[in-house]
Amino acid sequence: MTQDDPSERFLHENLNLIPIADTPERSYLIDETTSMIIASWKPGRAEVYNSERFKQNALILANLIKSRRPQYIMVDCRHLGFEVTYQDHLWYVNQTRALWEKSKVKKIAFVFKDNLAVQMSMEGLREAAQEEGLVTFEHRIFESNVDAASWLTGSK
């Protein structure tokens, strides 16, 4: 996340964000006060689809959910420049099934910006999870981090 973006600056000013992991493609932060993890694809880093890098980042998020036990998750896909395949969605669901069944997650917010193909790709994750009988949570799609954070924490 870069604080050059007004919505990201808002998050840094209004949440107590602590970096908990980082890869070349994604940053991971937590606000322990609100029990929220934010996984944010970095600008210019995730433009070429690479299944292995996607899987590595997916497992990092899964391990953070397991160890930190958040109630809320924000996945910022505004800079995700590729579509995730259905096969990768199935892989993720099957790799993380036990985690999701034991998690404390109540809500997940996805943030997209004018990329319908990527948004549809991420909707595929929800569909794969439902088809595989995985526990589902309340989720919504937003165009800004501010709106997503407000919905997750119930403020606004």
Backbone torsions as a table, in degrees:
resi	resn	phi	psi	omega
1	MET	NA	138.1	177.0
2	THR	-116.0	137.0	-177.0
3	GLN	-79.4	4.5	175.6
4	ASP	-68.9	-27.3	179.3
5	ASP	-81.1	128.9	-178.6
6	PRO	-56.6	-38.4	-178.5
7	SER	-70.4	-33.6	177.0
8	GLU	-72.8	-37.0	176.4
9	ARG	-61.5	-40.9	177.3
10	PHE	-57.6	-46.0	-179.1
11	LEU	-60.8	-44.9	-179.0
12	HIS	-66.5	-29.7	-179.7
13	GLU	-83.4	-24.5	-173.6
14	ASN	-111.7	-7.6	177.0
15	LEU	-124.0	157.6	177.3
16	ASN	-96.3	75.3	-173.7
17	LEU	-81.0	129.0	178.9
18	ILE	-122.1	125.7	176.3
19	PRO	-64.3	133.8	179.8
20	ILE	-122.9	-13.9	176.0
21	ALA	-167.5	160.6	-179.1
22	ASP	-157.5	138.8	172.6
23	THR	-130.2	171.2	176.9
24	PRO	-59.5	-26.5	-176.4
25	GLU	-97.9	-24.0	-169.2
26	ARG	-145.7	146.6	172.2
27	SER	-114.2	149.1	-177.5
28	TYR	-127.9	125.6	-178.1
29	LEU	-129.7	159.1	175.3
30	ILE	-135.1	143.6	167.5
31	ASP	-114.7	103.3	-176.2
32	GLU	-68.5	-25.5	179.3
33	THR	-64.0	-42.9	-179.6
34	THR	-97.3	-3.5	-178.2
35	SER	59.8	49.7	-177.2
36	MET	-124.4	131.3	170.8
37	ILE	-103.6	137.0	175.5
38	ILE	-117.0	123.6	174.9
39	ALA	-112.3	117.7	-171.4
40	SER	-125.4	119.9	174.0
41	TRP	-67.9	137.0	-176.0
42	LYS	-85.2	146.9	178.4
43	PRO	-61.6	135.7	174.1
44	GLY	72.8	2.3	-175.4
45	ARG	-104.8	-22.9	-173.8
46	ALA	-122.6	47.0	-175.7
47	GLU	-91.4	-23.4	-179.8
48	VAL	-108.3	127.6	-178.0
49	TYR	-66.0	129.4	177.6
50	ASN	-142.3	105.8	-175.6
51	SER	-57.0	-41.2	-178.4
52	GLU	-65.4	-42.2	178.5
53	ARG	-67.1	-38.3	176.1
54	PHE	-59.8	-47.2	-178.0
55	LYS	-63.3	-41.0	178.5
56	GLN	-61.8	-44.5	179.2
57	ASN	-67.4	-36.8	178.0
58	ALA	-63.2	-40.6	179.6
59	LEU	-71.0	-33.1	175.5
60	ILE	-61.5	-48.2	178.9
61	LEU	-61.1	-43.7	179.1
62	ALA	-59.1	-44.0	179.4
63	ASN	-66.4	-35.4	177.1
64	LEU	-67.4	-38.6	177.1
65	ILE	-64.2	-41.7	179.9
66	LYS	-64.6	-44.8	-175.1
67	SER	-81.6	-34.8	-176.1
68	ARG	-93.9	-19.9	177.6
69	ARG	50.1	56.6	179.7
70	PRO	-73.9	159.9	173.4
71	GLN	-93.3	-23.8	-175.2
72	TYR	-132.0	145.4	178.1
73	ILE	-135.2	134.5	171.9
74	MET	-116.5	124.6	176.1
75	VAL	-111.1	108.5	-177.5
76	ASP	-88.5	104.3	-177.4
77	CYS	-103.7	15.2	-177.4
78	ARG	-61.0	-27.5	-178.7
79	HIS	-109.9	12.0	175.4
80	LEU	-78.3	117.1	-172.5
81	GLY	-104.9	15.7	179.3
82	PHE	-139.8	159.8	176.3
83	GLU	-90.3	134.4	177.7
84	VAL	-86.0	134.0	-175.8
85	THR	-74.4	157.6	176.8
86	TYR	-61.7	-36.4	178.0
87	GLN	-61.9	-39.3	177.5
88	ASP	-68.4	-35.8	175.5
89	HIS	-61.9	-46.9	178.8
90	LEU	-61.5	-41.4	177.6
91	TRP	-58.1	-47.7	-178.1
92	TYR	-61.6	-48.1	-179.3
93	VAL	-57.6	-45.7	-177.6
94	ASN	-71.7	-31.4	177.8
95	GLN	-72.4	-28.6	-171.4
96	THR	-115.5	8.7	-176.8
97	ARG	-50.3	-53.0	-177.0
98	ALA	-62.7	-38.8	178.9
99	LEU	-58.9	-49.5	-176.4
100	TRP	-67.3	-33.7	179.9
101	GLU	-69.2	-24.8	-179.6
102	LYS	-102.5	-6.3	-173.3
103	SER	-70.8	164.9	176.5
104	LYS	-101.7	9.2	-175.1
105	VAL	-64.3	128.9	178.3
106	LYS	-103.8	-38.2	-175.9
107	LYS	-141.4	146.5	173.6
108	ILE	-130.2	130.0	177.2
109	ALA	-112.7	132.0	174.4
110	PHE	-107.9	134.4	179.9
111	VAL	-113.9	122.7	179.3
112	PHE	-127.2	159.8	176.3
113	LYS	-141.8	103.1	172.1
114	ASP	53.2	34.5	176.4
115	ASN	-130.6	84.0	-175.0
116	LEU	-61.1	-37.6	-178.9
117	ALA	-62.4	-44.8	179.3
118	VAL	-67.9	-40.7	178.9
119	GLN	-60.9	-44.7	179.0
120	MET	-64.4	-36.3	178.1
121	SER	-61.5	-44.0	-179.4
122	MET	-71.5	-30.5	173.5
123	GLU	-62.4	-29.4	176.6
124	GLY	-60.6	-31.7	177.7
125	LEU	-63.3	-44.3	178.4
126	ARG	-62.7	-43.3	179.7
127	GLU	-63.8	-42.6	178.9
128	ALA	-62.3	-41.5	179.7
129	ALA	-62.9	-42.9	179.4
130	GLN	-65.7	-42.9	179.9
131	GLU	-62.8	-32.3	-179.3
132	GLU	-87.8	2.1	177.3
133	GLY	76.0	21.7	179.8
134	LEU	-77.6	143.6	177.3
135	VAL	-55.8	134.2	179.0
136	THR	-109.9	158.4	-178.0
137	PHE	-122.8	169.0	172.8
138	GLU	-68.3	130.7	179.1
139	HIS	-143.8	153.5	177.3
140	ARG	-146.3	160.9	178.4
141	ILE	-112.4	136.3	-178.2
142	PHE	-130.6	164.6	175.7
143	GLU	-102.6	-8.7	178.6
144	SER	-139.4	150.8	177.0
145	ASN	-65.1	-33.3	-178.8
146	VAL	-62.1	-49.6	-179.9
147	ASP	-64.5	-39.8	179.2
148	ALA	-62.9	-47.2	-179.0
149	ALA	-64.2	-38.7	179.2
150	SER	-63.9	-43.0	178.6
151	TRP	-65.7	-43.5	-178.5
152	LEU	-60.9	-45.1	-174.6
153	THR	-90.7	-5.5	178.5
154	GLY	77.6	12.0	178.7
155	SER	-100.6	118.3	177.1
156	LYS	133.0	NA	NA
